[in-house]
Amino acid sequence: MSKTVFLTGATGFVGGATLRCLVARNYTVIAALRNGSQLLQNKFSTINVDSIDGATSWKNGLTGVDVVIHAAARVHVMNDTETDPLAAFRRVNVEGTVNLARQAASAGVRRFIFISSIKVNGESTDLGVTYSPEDTPAPADPYGISKMEAEERLRELAVETGMEVVIIRPVLVYGPGVKANFQSMMRWLDKGIPLPFGAIHNRRSLVALDNLVDLIVTCINHPAAANQTFLVSDGEDLSTTQLLRKIALALGRTARLVPIPAGVLRGVATLLGRKALSNRLCGSLQVDISKTRSLLGWTPPVSADDALKATAQYFQESKKQ
């Protein structure tokens, strides 16, 4: 019998892809939408909420639900204009999450899947060193702190109520429709702009959108997922130089990469006030997904090369519209 799944964040990058996968696999889906948001309704139901915080009422959507997938969040943003960013993140990501989870437990929901972030582990690793789910959390910004606090509260609620909690911490997610820095890299490469990243010898774990969604859906039914925390990636760590070359190949372009040492790039970026960006481009962040593989018998179904081809194809088609 197909389970009934309640999904938040259904208009977002990860939530939207999860919704499409759930519908394709014939789950009964109830998607929560912010008032004013719209989705073409086909084979799923929706409810509307004004906002997500500690006072949100979810009672109209949780009756008869087996599993909640909570993908909605106040996301990490550059140049946050909030006077107290941590309080803003806590309002949505901590209080909003715990409020939903508590109402879900009261409604008899069996399992709560929380889409967290690798930022709970930290911002970077030394080359060749990997994060694991058992590491002591070391979030370095308000977004990561709020995700860590939400995880802690959810684990407490699981003990208190008996509702199973599954926590998934993705690394950088890419795929068709990706925005932000990843989209910018594709735009630069597509235009043939020379980039100073031809000698970056870091390693970064990434996760294709299809791989992340496959793991999320796997966690709906897998008995071993109960009350576990999982890291997720493509299982193929790439340097920034390798990634740019693969993206260029997927775009049918030649990557014009100038071999400037990473130390020089970091110094220039620091002078320009772009230290955080240089850390992402030059630093390493690697995760160990052996627990995800062994406990769930899960393997990323899509290779990085195939996922990058799909991402590049979507990017090129969107330029024509």
Backbone as a ProteinNet text record, in pm:
[ID]
protein_1_A
[PRIMARY]
MSKTVFLTGATGFVGGATLRCLVARNYTVIAALRNGSQLLQNKFSTINVDSIDGATSWKNGLTGVDVVIHAAARVHVMNDTETDPLAAFRRVNVEGTVNLARQAASAGVRRFIFISSIKVNGESTDLGVTYSPEDTPAPADPYGISKMEAEERLRELAVETGMEVVIIRPVLVYGPGVKANFQSMMRWLDKGIPLPFGAIHNRRSLVALDNLVDLIVTCINHPAAANQTFLVSDGEDLSTTQLLRKIALALGRTARLVPIPAGVLRGVATLLGRKALSNRLCGSLQVDISKTRSLLGWTPPVSADDALKATAQYFQESKKQ
[TERTIARY]
84.3	0	88.1	56.3	133.9	114.6	223.5	216.7	174.7	115.5	81.1	193.7	246	362	321.5	359.8	338.8	472.7	475.1	600.4	597	698.3	713.9	824.2	823.5	925.2	903.5	779.5	750	775.2	790.1	821.3	971	1050.7	1194.5	1269.3	1399.4	1485.7	1481.4	1506.8	1505.4	1362.5	1277.6	1139.9	1062.4	1084	1013.9	1051.7	1180.8	1225.9	1174.8	1168.7	1114.8	967.8	893.4	751.1	732.5	810	796.9	828.6	928.1	964.9	856.7	802.2	696.8	574.7	535.1	420.2	448.2	569.8	605.9	604.6	633.4	636.5	503.6	401.4	263.5	240.8	315.5	283.8	164	87.1	-15	54	47	126.2	36.5	68.8	9.7	124.9	120.8	229.1	187.1	270.9	244.4	303.3	223	266	247.3	340.2	319.6	205.6	122.9	14.5	69	7.4	53.8	134.1	186.7	260.1	161.8	204	117.4	196.4	130.7	184.6	73.8	110.6	11.6	-26.1	-147.8	-188	-224.6	-154.7	-179.4	-135.3	-231.8	-205.5	-150.9	-170	-134.7	-223.1	-230	-311	-220.7	-279	-200.8	-275.1	-195.7	-250.6	-166.2	-221.9	-150.8	-124.5	-6.7	27.5	81.1	62.5	109.3	260.9	314.5	458.3	493.6	621.9	667.3	742.3	682.7	747	684.8	707.2	658.7	509.1	438.3	293.4	212.8	277.6	206.4	117.4	-4.5	-95.8	-89.7	-62.1	-52.8	-166.9	-268.3	-369.2	-446.2	-456.9	-534	-460.2	-330.6	-254.6	-201.1	-209	-139.1	-226.7	-355.4	-444.2	-419	-393.6	-372.2	-235.2	-144.7	-10.6	78.5	157	252	390.7	434.4	571.2	569.2	643.6	665.1	806.2	818.9	949.5	956.6	1044.1	1052	1171.9	1144.3	1248.9	1247.2	1144.4	1136.3	1232	1288	1380.7	1406.6	1454.5	1517.1	1658.9	1692.6	1818.2	1931.9	2051.9	2173	2177	2193.8	2197.8	2321.5	2375.5	2486.5	2431.5	2507.1	2470.4	2332.8	2313.7	2186.8	2158.7	2036.4	2000.3	1933.2	1910.7	1849	1942.2	1885.3	1966.9	2015.9	1938.4	1978	1955.9	2051.1	2032.5	2005.8	2075.2	2055.3	1912.3	1855.2	1715.8	1621.6	1649.5	1565.2	1574	1693.9	1709.8	1642.9	1658.5	1597.7	1445.6	1387.1	1241.8	1183.1	1248.5	1198.8	1256.2	1388.3	1455.4	1452.6	1439.8	1432.8	1288.6	1233.8	1098.2	995.7	1010.3	917.3	925.4	1046.6	1065.6	1010	1043.5	998.4	846.3	788.9	643.7	575.5	627.3	571.5	588.6	706.6	732.4	644	624.6	539.7	394.8	344.7	208.8	199.2	306.6	308.5	301.3	378.2	375.6	236.9	175.7	40.9	-61.9	-38.2	-131.4	-106.6	-4.6	21.9	116.3	188.6	286.1	396	432.7	529.4	673.4	703.8	843.7	852.5	956.3	981.2	1120.4	1126.8	1255.2	1291.8	1404.9	1447.9	1567.2	1552.1	1660.8	1744.7	1857.5	1946.3	2054.3	2177.5	2285.2	2419.7	2514.6	2650.8	2712.5	2654.5	2705.6	2694.4	2615.8	2614.3	2751.6	2813	2948.3	3051.1	3038.9	3135.3	3145.2	3246.1	3260	3363	3459.6	3565.7	3637.7	3709	3793	3933.7	4028.7	4162.9	4157.3	4246.5	4249.6	4267.3	4175.9	4182.9	4114.3	4067.3	3993.7	3845	3762.8	3619.8	3536.9	3424	3323.9	3247.2	3200.7	3112.7	2993.5	2885.3	2768.3	2796.7	2900.7	2930.2	3021.4	3073	3161.1	3088.3	3163.3	3106.3	3070.5	2945.8	2906.5	2991.8	3019.9	3098.4	3047.3	2918.6	2866.5	2931.6	2951.2	3025.4	2943	2816.4	2734	2592.2	2509.8	2375.9	2291.7	2302.9	2226.7	2266.1	2396.2	2441.6	2404.4	2413.5	2375.5	2227.6	2143.6	1999.2	1967	2035.6	2012.5	2058.1	2169.7	2217.2	2117.4	2068.4	1973.9	1843.8	1800	1679.8	1701.5	1816	1847.3	1840.4	1901.4	1903.6	1762.5	1679.7	1542	1461.1	1485.2	1412.8	1450.1	1577	1618	1551.9	1542.8	1474	1327	1264.9	1123.3	1101.4	1194.8	1183	1180.9	1266.3	1268.7	1139.4	1092	971.8	845.7	834.4	707.5	709.6	828.2	835.4	829.1	806	809	952.1	971.8	1104.9	1150.3	1275.1	1333.5	1451.1	1454	1565.2	1622.5	1753.9	1820.5	1915.7	1903	1989.4	2063.4	2196.3	2278	2341.7	2283.6	2343	2462.4	2554.2	2656.2	2594.4	2675.6	2623.9	2543.8	2419.7	2330.7	2329.5	2344.9	2338.2	2246.2	2200.2	2112.6	2039.2	1951.5	1876.4	1802.8	1829.3	1766	1846.7	1967.3	2048.8	2079.4	2087.9	2111.9	2245.6	2259.5	2371.9	2505.4	2608.7	2743.9	2758.4	2685.1	2697.1	2647.8	2537.6	2486.2	2583.8	2644.7	2742.4	2860.4	2907.5	3018.1	2979.9	2858.8	2815.4	2810	2762.8	2752.6	2890.5	2987.3	3123.6	3182.9	3167.2	3224.8	3157	3027.3	2951.8	2996.2	3034.4	3078.5	3226.5	3296	3438.1	3525.5	3478.2	3555.7	3673	3794	3908	3889.6	3917	3898.6	4029.7	4061.3	4192	4194	4130.8	4116.1	4176.9	4288.5	4349.8	4447.2	4468.3	4565.6	4512.7	4385.2	4323.7	4321.3	4391.6	4407.3	4331.6	4217.2	4132.6	4047.2	3958.8	3860.1	3729.1	3620.7	3490.5	3387.9	3308.1	3196.2	3076.2	3009.5	2887.1	2780.5	2654.8	2549.4	2453	2432	2334	2194.1	2108.7	1971.8	1902.4	1918.6	1854	1904.5	2032.7	2086.5	2030.9	2023	1965.8	1820.6	1742.3	1600.5	1584.9	1667.5	1659.8	1683.6	1779.2	1804.2	1686	1631	1515.3	1402.2	1370.9	1260.6	1294.7	1421.3	1462.8	1433.2	1452.6	1433.6	1287.1	1195.6	1053.9	1020	1073.5	1033.2	1141	1266.7	1372.9	1372.8	1359.5	1353	1481.1	1595.6	1721.9	1746.3	1662.8	1681.3	1632.1	1551	1487.3	1590.5	1572.9	1653.4	1802.5	1831.3	1969.2	1997.3	2125.9	2172.6	2260.5	2233.8	2306.6	2370	2492.1	2554	2533	2528.5	2499.2	2583.1	2638.8	2714.1	2707.3	2772.7	2780.3	2880.4	2961.5	3064.7	3186.5	3197	3308.8	3351	3459.6	3505	3589.2	3565.1	3630.2	3702.5	3812.7	3873	3792.1	3809.3	3741.1	3783.6	3911.2	3959.9	3891.8	3883.5	3816.9	3669.8	3603.5	3461.5	3438	3516.8	3499.7	3523.4	3621	3646.8	3530.9	3473.9	3360.4	3237.2	3214.9	3100.8	3119.3	3240	3267	3242.9	3289.4	3268.4	3119.5	3042.6	2897.9	2830.6	2887.3	2832.7	2879.8	2973.9	3030.5	3127.2	3189.7	3283.7	3423	3519.8	3654.9	3677.5	3717.7	3741.5	3872.8	3865.1	3984.2	4028.7	4108.5	4146.9	4293.1	4317.3	4452.3	4507.8	4628.2	4681.9	4744.5	4661.9	4709.4	4704.4	4812.2	4814.8	4701.6	4651	4538.9	4573.4	4698.2	4738	4726.7	4760.8	4748.6	4602.1	4518.1	4374.6	4314.6	4352.8	4300.4	4340.9	4466.2	4513.8	4438.7	4420.3	4348.3	4202.6	4139.3	3999.6	3981.8	4077.3	4070.2	4077.2	4165.1	4176.8	4048.7	3978.1	3854.3	3730.9	3751	3637.8	3558.3	3619.5	3550.3	3614.4	3656.3	3726.3	3639.3	3510.8	3421.9	3409.4	3399.5	3388.9	3517.2	3632	3758.5	3774.6	3721.7	3728.2	3650	3534.8	3454.3	3520.7	3588.6	3649.4	3785	3857.2	3992.9	4005.8	3913.7	3923	3856.9	3876.1	3819	3702.7	3608	3498.9	3457.2	3496.5	3471.8	3389.8	3300.1	3216.7	3231	3212.1	3217.4	3073.8	3032.5	2895.6	2889.9	2994.4	2996.6	2881.5	2841.6	2727.3	2599.3	2581.1	2462.7	2458.8	2573.3	2580.6	2551.6	2618.8	2612	2480.5	2433	2312.2	2187.7	2185.8	2066.9	2083.7	2205.1	2229.7	2211.1	2242.4	2215.3	2340.9	2325.6	2432.6	2379.2	2456.3	2407.7	2371	2246.4	2205	2254.1	2297.4	2338.2	2484.9	2564.1	2704.4	2715.4	2826.5	2848.1	2848.9	2910.8	2916.4	2776.9	2692.4	2556.5	2475	2492.3	2418.5	2461.6	2589.9	2638.4	2587.9	2577.6	2522.1	2377.4	2299.1	2159.1	2148.8	2236.3	2237.3	2272.4	2374.2	2417	2309.9	2243.9	2138.9	2024.2	1983.8	1877	1920	2043.8	2095.8	2090.6	2131.2	2133.5	1992.4	1901	1762.8	1695.4	1727.7	1664.7	1709.1	1826.8	1873.4	1786.4	1723.5	1644.9	1505.9	1465.7	1328.1	1317.2
-119.6	0	125.1	220.1	342.9	428.2	484.2	569.1	710.5	779.3	919.5	1005	1094.6	1176.2	1323	1391.3	1535.6	1602.8	1693.5	1754.1	1904.9	1960.3	2106	2145.2	2271.5	2319.6	2271.8	2243.5	2181.1	2271.9	2401.8	2492.1	2519.4	2460.2	2483.1	2388	2405.1	2326.2	2178.6	2148.2	2008.9	1959.8	2040.4	1998.4	1973.4	2058.5	2040.4	1910.9	1878.2	1752.3	1632.8	1648.3	1541	1518.3	1626.6	1615.5	1538.9	1573.9	1505.4	1357.1	1323.8	1183.2	1107	1167.4	1101.4	1073.5	1171.1	1153.1	1042.7	1043.3	941.7	801.9	791.4	660.9	627.9	706.2	678.4	689	776.6	806.7	901.5	893.2	993	1111.2	1228.1	1342.8	1459.5	1520.4	1648.5	1748.4	1850.7	1949.2	2076.9	2123.1	2248.7	2364.2	2466	2581.9	2708.6	2802.1	2934.1	3002.2	3077.7	3150.7	3237	3226.8	3298.9	3213.1	3099.6	3008.2	2923.5	2881.8	2799.8	2685.9	2572.7	2458.4	2402.7	2353.4	2285.9	2155.4	2149.5	2033.8	1917.4	1810.1	1688.9	1570.8	1496.9	1375.9	1403.8	1523.9	1549.9	1661.1	1668.9	1770.1	1878.4	1992.8	2100.9	2161.6	2218.2	2307	2433.5	2542.8	2669.9	2714.3	2770.1	2825.9	2967.4	3052.4	3190.2	3199	3124.4	3127.3	3002.6	2979.6	2865.4	2917.9	2895.3	2934	2851.9	2893.2	2815.8	2820.9	2907.1	2920.8	2865.9	2814.8	2765.8	2647.6	2651.7	2538	2449.2	2321	2223.3	2122.3	2147.7	2045.7	2003.7	2093.2	2059.1	1965.8	1941.6	1860.7	1730.2	1706.4	1592.8	1471	1484.5	1371.2	1258.6	1140.2	1025.3	1017.5	1106.5	1109.3	1005.5	935	836.7	896.7	979.8	1033.5	1181.8	1261.4	1402.2	1417.1	1486	1526.7	1678.2	1726.1	1869.5	1928	1981.5	2040.2	2192.1	2252.1	2398.2	2450.7	2567.4	2626.8	2771.2	2846.2	2974.9	2940.3	2963.9	2912.8	3009.8	2955.5	3035.8	3138.4	3264.6	3370.9	3456.9	3507.5	3601.6	3740.8	3817.9	3957	3965.9	3888.1	3887.6	4026	4075	4209.3	4208.6	4091	4083.4	4144.3	4219.3	4275.6	4167.1	4059.1	3945.1	3818.1	3782.7	3667.1	3537	3515.4	3389.2	3376.3	3485.2	3481.1	3451.7	3508.5	3484	3338.2	3282.7	3141.4	3051	3083.6	3000.3	3000.7	3114.5	3125.2	3025.5	3011.9	2921.1	2781	2772	2642.7	2561.6	2628.7	2555.3	2550	2666.9	2667.2	2616.1	2656.8	2609.2	2458.9	2405.5	2260.9	2182.3	2224.8	2151.5	2158.1	2272.1	2286.2	2189	2181.9	2086.8	1943.6	1911.9	1775.1	1735.5	1827.9	1795.8	1773	1855.3	1834.1	1704.5	1671.2	1546.3	1426.9	1430.3	1320.7	1307.8	1420	1417.6	1361.3	1379.5	1329.8	1183.5	1123.9	983	955.8	1058.6	1039.5	945.9	848.7	746.3	795	872.4	908.4	1052.6	1121.4	1261.4	1269.5	1306.6	1318.4	1465.2	1500.2	1639.8	1662.2	1755.5	1790.3	1898.1	1856.6	1945.6	1998.4	2007	2063.2	2014.7	1999	1963.8	2073.9	2194.5	2303.2	2274.4	2173.8	2130.8	2075.4	2002.4	1950.8	2062.5	2156	2265	2318.5	2400.5	2470.2	2407.1	2333.5	2281.2	2167.1	2088.3	1981.6	1998	1938.6	1929.9	1833.4	1850.7	1764.7	1618.8	1533.2	1391.4	1352.9	1450.9	1425.1	1441.4	1351.9	1356.3	1378.3	1445.1	1453.1	1321.8	1287	1171.9	1214.4	1135.5	1173.3	1175	1104.4	1094.1	1204.7	1289.4	1398.1	1495.4	1556.1	1661.9	1780.4	1827.8	1940.2	2063.5	2135.7	2259.4	2362.8	2398.8	2498.8	2634.1	2706.8	2832.6	2954.9	2936.5	3052.6	3029.9	3135.1	3121.6	3012.6	2996	2890.7	2753.8	2725.8	2596.4	2574.8	2679.9	2669	2633.4	2698.7	2672.2	2529	2476.5	2339.1	2241.3	2269.3	2184.1	2182.9	2299.8	2307.9	2236.2	2245.7	2173.1	2022.9	1975.2	1832.7	1787.4	1865	1829.2	1820.3	1917.4	1919.2	1802.5	1768.7	1657	1524.5	1506.8	1383	1372	1483.4	1483.3	1447.2	1502.4	1475.4	1329.5	1270.7	1128.9	1041.9	1073.1	997.8	1018.3	1141.2	1176.4	1113.7	1111.2	1072.1	935	884.6	758.5	774.7	896.1	918.2	904.5	830	811.5	938.7	974.7	1092	1047.7	1095.5	1070.7	1205.8	1220.3	1346.4	1322.7	1407	1399	1531.1	1523	1643.3	1644.2	1714.7	1721.9	1816.3	1787.9	1885.2	1973.8	2049.8	2136.8	2054.4	2095.7	2024.5	2096	2019	2076.2	1990.3	2046.7	1974.6	2073.9	2026.6	2116.6	2224.1	2349.8	2461.2	2516.6	2466.4	2515.8	2664.4	2737.4	2882	2914.9	3037.5	3087.4	3063.6	3027.3	3019.4	2915.4	2804.6	2698.8	2749.1	2820.2	2877.6	2979.6	3058	3157.2	3089.8	2978.8	2906	2858.4	2807.5	2763.2	2879.9	2993.4	3111.2	3157.3	3159.9	3200.2	3104.7	2975.6	2876	2879.8	2899.9	2903.6	3021.2	3130.9	3250.1	3245	3142.1	3129.9	3226.4	3274.9	3370.3	3298.1	3348	3286.6	3296.1	3186.5	3180.8	3139	3197.4	3172.4	3047.4	2940.9	2822.1	2697.3	2714.9	2601.4	2522.8	2562.2	2492.1	2476.5	2440.2	2421	2271.4	2230.9	2088.5	2048.7	2108.6	2074.9	1952.6	1914.6	1810.4	1852.3	1847.3	1883.2	1775.8	1740.2	1649	1730	1682.5	1743.7	1635	1675.7	1575.8	1623.2	1537.2	1564.5	1561.3	1648	1656.9	1521	1447	1316.3	1218.3	1227.3	1138	1171.1	1299.6	1340.5	1297	1322	1285.7	1134.7	1058	912	868	931.1	895.7	935.6	1054.3	1098.4	997.6	956.5	862.9	725.7	686	560	560.7	676.4	686.9	686.5	693.1	686.2	549.7	444.7	309.4	225.3	260.6	171.8	162.8	42.4	29.6	73.8	57.9	93.1	243.2	321.6	467.2	532.3	461.8	520.2	574.3	701.4	768.5	770.3	787.1	792.7	926.4	959.7	1077.4	1032.3	1084	1041.7	1161.4	1141.6	1234.4	1179.8	1269.1	1225	1303.9	1230.6	1292.1	1199.2	1240.8	1156.2	1043.4	1047.8	947.1	970	1089.2	1123.3	1266.3	1281.9	1414.9	1475.6	1603.4	1671	1796.8	1829.7	1960.4	2063.8	2188.6	2295.1	2292.5	2266.7	2258.8	2145	2028	1913.7	1943.1	2003.6	2033.5	2128.2	2232.9	2329.7	2263.9	2176.4	2107.6	2015.5	1948.8	1860.2	1940.6	2055.1	2139.3	2190.3	2236.3	2286	2176.6	2055.7	1943.6	1918.9	1924.6	1903.1	2012.4	2133	2245.5	2245	2156.6	2156.3	2271.1	2317	2428.5	2382.3	2466.9	2443.2	2531.5	2470.5	2548.1	2625	2755.5	2840.4	2874.8	2784.6	2795.6	2835.7	2946.9	2998.5	2940.6	2880.2	2812.2	2907.3	2976.2	3065.2	2989.2	2989.7	2914.8	2955.6	2857.2	2882	2986.4	2986.5	3083.8	3226.6	3248.1	3381.7	3421.7	3327.3	3356	3390.9	3315	3342.9	3482.2	3520.1	3651.5	3764	3751.8	3854	3861.6	3743.6	3740.4	3804.6	3783.7	3843.5	3995.8	4045.2	4189.9	4249.6	4170.1	4218.3	4190.6	4135.5	4104.7	3984	3892.3	3773	3645.6	3651.4	3538.4	3413.4	3429.4	3313.1	3244.3	3322.8	3264.5	3191.1	3249.6	3184	3054	3050.5	2927	2815.5	2850.8	2749.2	2702.6	2793.7	2758.7	2690.9	2726.8	2675.5	2573	2575.8	2485.2	2351.1	2258.2	2123.9	2106.1	2023.9	1980	1841.6	1739.8	1602.4	1529.9	1443.6	1368.7	1219.3	1143.7	997.9	945.5	881.3	830	678.2	622.7	477.4	428.3	506.3	467.2	465	566.6	572.4	451.1	415.9	299.9	170	149.8	18.9	-2.9	99.3	82	71.5	145.5	148	65.3	16.2	-51.5	42.9	170.9	275.9	309.8	327.7	373.9	489	596.6	705.7	652.3	667	607.2	681.2	806.8	889.2	927.7	912	953	1104.4	1156.7	1301.1	1348.6	1270.7	1311	1321.7	1222.3	1225.6	1338.9	1360.8	1468.7	1605.1	1621.7	1748.1	1769.8	1662.4	1674.5	1722.2	1665	1706.2	1850.9	1890	2027.6	2125.6	2090.7	2176.7	2186	2074	2074.5	2166.7	2159.6	2246.5	2392.9	2420.7	2557.8	2611.1	2529.5	2574.6	2592.5	2502.6	2515.6	2637.4	2668.1	2783.5	2915.3	2918.2	3040	3074.2	2971.6	2990	3045.5	3038.1	3075.6	3226.4
0	0	0	-88.1	-97.1	27.1	76.7	194.3	155.2	252.2	232.4	288.2	203.8	238.6	240.2	346.9	358.8	331.6	234.2	189	203.8	269.4	272.1	174.2	135.4	42.1	-99.5	-134.7	-264.5	-383.8	-361.8	-473.1	-483.2	-394	-394.1	-485.2	-491.8	-579.2	-541.4	-414.6	-368.6	-350.9	-289.1	-265.2	-393.2	-494.2	-620.9	-689	-687.3	-746.4	-667.1	-535.3	-451.5	-481.7	-498.5	-532.7	-663.1	-764.5	-893.8	-882	-802.5	-784	-708.8	-604.8	-527.1	-613	-693.4	-781.7	-882.9	-939.4	-1038.7	-980	-850.1	-783.7	-714.7	-745.9	-702.7	-552.7	-486.9	-347.8	-343.8	-237.6	-211.3	-145.2	-206.8	-161.2	-125	-10.7	28.8	35.8	-47.6	-54.3	16.5	107.4	177.1	98.4	71.6	-5.8	76	59.7	117.8	44.6	116.3	52.3	-61	-175.7	-292.8	-388.2	-337.7	-425.1	-502.9	-620.7	-704.1	-765.6	-778.7	-850.5	-937.6	-1053.2	-1136.6	-1067.3	-1015.8	-937	-1027.2	-1008.4	-1084.3	-999.3	-951.2	-873.2	-733.7	-682.6	-543.2	-488.9	-355.8	-288.4	-230.5	-198.6	-139.5	-21.4	70.3	172.3	170.7	217.6	220	362.6	384.9	515.1	493.9	594.8	583.1	596.7	691.6	717.7	797.8	813.8	892	1013.9	1130.4	1255.5	1367.7	1489.4	1602.3	1623.3	1548.4	1566	1448.8	1345.8	1227	1261.2	1210.9	1228.2	1104.3	1126.3	1017.3	1021.8	1103.6	1130.6	1006.2	907.4	787.4	692.1	718.9	625.8	678.4	809.6	868.1	895.7	881.4	908.2	807.9	859.7	772.2	708.8	747.1	688.5	757	677.4	730.4	752.9	658.1	660.9	624.6	700	666.9	611.7	500.4	447.6	459.6	545.5	572.5	497.9	377.8	294.5	295.9	355.2	361.4	467.6	442.1	538.6	501.1	598	564.7	524.4	398.9	346.1	368.1	356.1	369	256.7	291.2	190.4	211.6	99.4	108.5	139.7	213.6	244.2	309.7	415	486.3	543	522.6	569.3	706.1	763.5	895.6	1000.5	1094.3	1202	1297	1310.8	1393.2	1311.8	1224.4	1136.2	1210.4	1322.5	1394.4	1444.1	1495.1	1541.3	1425.4	1308	1190.7	1147.3	1146.8	1111.8	1214.9	1342.1	1447	1437.1	1404.2	1397.2	1297.1	1182.9	1079.2	1094.7	1103.2	1094.3	1222.1	1335.6	1462.5	1512.2	1546.2	1602.3	1501.1	1374.8	1272.9	1252.1	1253.2	1234.6	1352.3	1472.6	1591.5	1605.1	1572.7	1578.4	1482	1359.5	1262.8	1311.2	1361.1	1405.8	1524	1615	1731.2	1688	1596.5	1546.8	1466.2	1394	1319	1413.3	1520.1	1617.6	1679.7	1712.5	1771.8	1675	1543.9	1442.7	1406.5	1468.4	1442.3	1327.4	1281.8	1174.3	1224.7	1140.2	1181.3	1170.5	1065.7	1039.9	992	1036.2	1001	939.8	810.9	739.9	730.1	788.6	796.2	704.2	609.9	521.2	589.4	641.5	715.2	621.5	665.7	584	634.1	542.8	583.7	667.2	663	745.1	894.4	931.8	1071.6	1109.8	1018.6	1043.6	1045.7	952.5	943.7	802.9	779.6	651.6	559.4	614.4	529.2	599.1	520.1	573.2	517.6	584.3	526.4	409.3	313.3	195.9	237.9	191.6	224.4	353.8	429.5	553.8	525.1	578.5	548.5	673.5	654.6	759.7	766	886.3	903.6	988.9	988.7	1068.9	1218.7	1261.6	1404.6	1454.8	1366.4	1409.1	1500.7	1590.8	1673.7	1584.9	1589.8	1503.1	1528.6	1420.8	1432.5	1333.3	1341.2	1247	1270.2	1159.8	1169.6	1134.3	1095.4	1061.1	1115.5	1117	1174	1109.9	978.7	910.7	964.1	969.3	1019.9	1164.8	1245.6	1386.6	1398.7	1318.2	1326.9	1284.9	1185	1142.7	1251.3	1313.9	1423.5	1539.3	1577	1688.1	1654.6	1529.3	1487.6	1499.3	1455.4	1467.8	1613.7	1701.9	1843.9	1900.8	1866.3	1917.4	1860.1	1734.9	1673	1739	1771.4	1839	1975.9	2045.8	2175.3	2158	2053.5	2028.4	1991.6	1920.1	1883.5	2008.6	2103.5	2229.1	2306.6	2306.7	2383.2	2325.5	2192.7	2128.6	2062	2028.7	1955.9	1805.1	1756.6	1612.4	1562.7	1454.6	1398	1327	1348.8	1284	1198.6	1075	983.3	943.5	957.6	925.3	808.1	706.4	588.4	574.5	568	552.7	413.1	317.2	184	180.4	89.4	51.5	-56.5	-129.2	-234.9	-335.5	-360.3	-451.4	-585.8	-693.4	-827.9	-913.1	-1021.2	-1111.5	-1199.9	-1287.3	-1375.4	-1295.6	-1330.8	-1260.2	-1145.3	-1123.1	-1011.9	-1032.6	-921.2	-927.2	-860.6	-818.5	-738.9	-808.3	-729.1	-782.4	-892.2	-880.8	-980.9	-1116.7	-1114.7	-1238.9	-1295	-1207.6	-1253.6	-1322.2	-1264.5	-1327.8	-1467.4	-1482.5	-1614.8	-1711.6	-1664.6	-1751.5	-1797.7	-1704.3	-1740.4	-1843.8	-1819.1	-1909.4	-2046.2	-2045.4	-2170.4	-2257.6	-2195	-2268.5	-2304.7	-2256.7	-2286.9	-2210.7	-2095.7	-2015.9	-1949.9	-1962.4	-1892.8	-1740.9	-1672.6	-1528.1	-1461.6	-1346.5	-1282.5	-1195.1	-1241.6	-1157.5	-1221.3	-1289.2	-1357.8	-1273.4	-1148.5	-1063.8	-921.6	-908.7	-777.5	-748.2	-644.4	-614.5	-487.7	-469.1	-354.6	-387.4	-296.5	-321.5	-254.8	-332.1	-276.9	-313.9	-216.2	-238.8	-284.8	-388	-438.8	-446	-458.9	-477	-585.1	-682.7	-787.5	-728	-778.5	-728.7	-733.7	-842.7	-854.3	-749.3	-714	-611.8	-473.8	-443.1	-314.8	-303.4	-407.8	-404.3	-389.9	-457.8	-446	-302.6	-234.9	-94.4	-7	-29.5	49.2	38.1	-83.7	-104.9	-47.5	-55.7	6.5	156.2	219	364	406.1	312.1	347.1	405.4	346.2	382.6	448.8	431.6	478.7	631.4	686.8	832.6	902.8	836.9	900.7	906.3	839.7	840.2	968.2	1044.1	1162.7	1260.6	1296.2	1398.4	1363.8	1235.6	1188.5	1120.7	1113.2	1041.5	926.6	807.1	688.4	617.8	571.4	478.1	337.6	239.2	102.7	3.9	-93.2	-202.7	-322.7	-431.8	-550.5	-533.5	-427.3	-408	-495.6	-553.3	-640.5	-610.1	-536	-497.5	-610.1	-638.9	-750.6	-702.2	-767	-745.9	-823.9	-787.8	-861.9	-1008.6	-1033.4	-1171.7	-1247.2	-1185.3	-1249.6	-1275.7	-1177.9	-1192.8	-1309.8	-1317.7	-1426.7	-1562.6	-1570.7	-1697.5	-1734.9	-1635.6	-1662.5	-1705.5	-1640.9	-1678.7	-1820.7	-1852.9	-1987.8	-2091.2	-2062.6	-2153.9	-2173.6	-2063.7	-2072.6	-2154.4	-2151.4	-2227.7	-2373	-2404.1	-2538	-2559.6	-2451.3	-2458.1	-2413.5	-2436.7	-2386.9	-2264.7	-2155.2	-2033.2	-2046.8	-2040	-2050.4	-1908.2	-1850	-1709.7	-1698	-1632.5	-1612.5	-1482.9	-1484.5	-1365.3	-1264.2	-1190.4	-1083.7	-951.3	-871.9	-746	-651.7	-578.7	-487.8	-382.9	-335.2	-234.1	-283.2	-408.3	-467.5	-477.6	-523.4	-534.8	-398.8	-297.1	-162.9	-116.5	-142.5	-100.6	-169.1	-299.2	-374.2	-328.2	-310.2	-267.6	-130.6	-41.1	92.8	83.2	-2.7	-21.7	-78.4	-160.6	-223	-137.4	-19	68.2	25.1	-49.8	-98.3	-43.4	81.3	142	144.7	177.1	186.1	51.2	-56	-189.3	-226.2	-193	-225.1	-147.8	-25.2	52.6	-15.2	-72.9	-140.2	-269.8	-339.1	-466.8	-450	-344.9	-327.2	-215.1	-120.3	-6.6	-33.8	56.7	44.8	141.2	99.5	186.9	137	210.9	170.3	276.5	230.4	323.7	298.7	405.1	400.4	399.2	289.9	279.5	299.9	362.6	380	467.4	568.5	651.1	567.5	483.6	398.1	305.3	250.7	161.1	234.6	347.7	414.6	488	557.9	638.6	552.4	442.9	356.9	229.7	204.5	77.6	-40	-15.6	-114.5	-192	-321.3	-408.9	-492.3	-509.4	-595	-732.6	-775.6	-903	-1026.7	-1009	-1123.4	-1106.4	-1211.1	-1205.8	-1213.6	-1165.7	-1173	-1318	-1407	-1548.3	-1608.5	-1581.6	-1637.2	-1576.4	-1445.9	-1380.3	-1433.5	-1458.7	-1513.1	-1655.1	-1733.1	-1868.7	-1863.7	-1772.4	-1759.8	-1713.4	-1621.8	-1571.8	-1683.2	-1761.5	-1872.3	-1980.4	-2008.6	-2110.4	-2070.1	-1943.8	-1895	-1905.1	-1869	-1874.1	-2017	-2112.9	-2252.1	-2308.4	-2268.4	-2315.8	-2254.7	-2131.2	-2064.5	-2128.3	-2191	-2256.7	-2378.5	-2437.2	-2558.9	-2529.3	-2404.5	-2370.1	-2345.1
[MASK]
+++++++++++++++++++++++++++++++++++++++++++++++++++++++++++++++++++++++++++++++++++++++++++++++++++++++++++++++++++++++++++++++++++++++++++++++++++++++++++++++++++++++++++++++++++++++++++++++++++++++++++++++++++++++++++++++++++++++++++++++++++++++++++++++++++++++++++++++++++++++++++++++++++++++++++++++++++++++++++++++++

